Amino acid sequence: MEHLSKALMALSATLLLLAPLLMAADPDPLQDFCVADLSGKLSVNGYPCKPASSTGDEFLFSSRATRGGDTMANPNGSNVTELDVNEWPGLNTLGVSMNRVDFAPGGTNPPHIHPRATEIGIVLRGELLLGIIGSLDSGNRYYSKVVRAGETFVIPRGLMHFQFNVGKEPATMVVSFNSQNPGIVFVPLTLFGSSPPIPTPVLVKALRVDAGVVELLKSKFTGGY
């Protein structure tokens, strides 16, 4: 009897420890839609809802991605048209979003990470070299493929990746995320354009280069992308 009591106590303690993990997920919506009131404060499951009487039916539709932006407006030669909850409030609480990305010939979407979402996409035109870098668990393995019009790809959550237009013509892709706000961490900008900046001695030691190289790179990313 004593052994049974100890076993039950151990099982109860294990379940208590596991409970937060077992319940760790976004709550399901409790209404048909919740168009975001962007003037409100972001909470765990999204923005507060606008009154249904003031939302109309535009929450279902957006024309924002019909045309891409200027691919030469930045040194990367690419332009991202975002459709997360901040650009399309109807996505609030639904756990989805999307982007359109346009590339000039030779343009790139630099190495970056989406900390809160898996990404799936399709190339609409052109041909893009898509690279994905695994974590230390995989030995930082580099996976890559040239993805052409009509072909699809998936990028696991949190893995560093990039796209590069290897064709002679402009390229376009559309990607979707399983988050209304997937977030983005641009690796070069994070290292060399943070505010306040990462101390130069830290980057010298981490990157194994001279301080002059670090300062030069910092000067390239002052003011962002």
VENKA-V906266 format. One line per field, one symbol per residue. ss: DSSP state (~ for helix, > for strand, _ for the rest). phi: phi as a letter, one per 20 degrees, with the letter a starting at -180 (. if undefined). psi: psi as a letter, one per 30 degrees, with the letter a starting at -180 (. if undefined). A space follows every 10 residues. Layout:
ss = ???
phi = ???
psi = ???
This chain:
ss = _~~~~~~~~~ ~~~~~~~~~~ ~~________ _____>____ __>__>__>_ _~~~___~~~ ___~~~____ _______>>> >>>_____~~ ~_____>>>> >>>____>>> >>>_____>> >>>>>_>>>> >>>__~~~__ _>>>>>>>__ _>>>>____> >>>>>_____ >>>>>>>___ ____>>~~~~ ~~_______~ ~~~~~~~___ ~~~~~~~~~~ ~____
phi = .fffffffff fffffffegf ffdfaffffd bgbbffefee efdgdpefef ggfdemdffe cbdfefceef fdfbffmbbd eeceffdcgf fgmemcabcd cdcfgnfcdf gbcdfcbedc bceebnbdfd dcdffggeml fddbaeddgn ecbccfgnef bbcbfeeedg cbcccccebf bfmbcfffff fdcfcfffgg gffgffemcf ffffffffff dfnne
psi = eeeeeeeeee eeeeeeefee efgjlkkkkg lelikkjffl kkaegallkl kefgfagfff kkgegfklaj fgflffglkk jkhafffiff fkffgllllk kkklkglkjl klkjfgkkkk lkkelakkjk kkkllfeggh kkklkjklkf lllkjkkfkk llkkjflfll lklklllhkf iflkjkeeee efgljllkke eeeeeefhll eeeeeeeeff gkga.
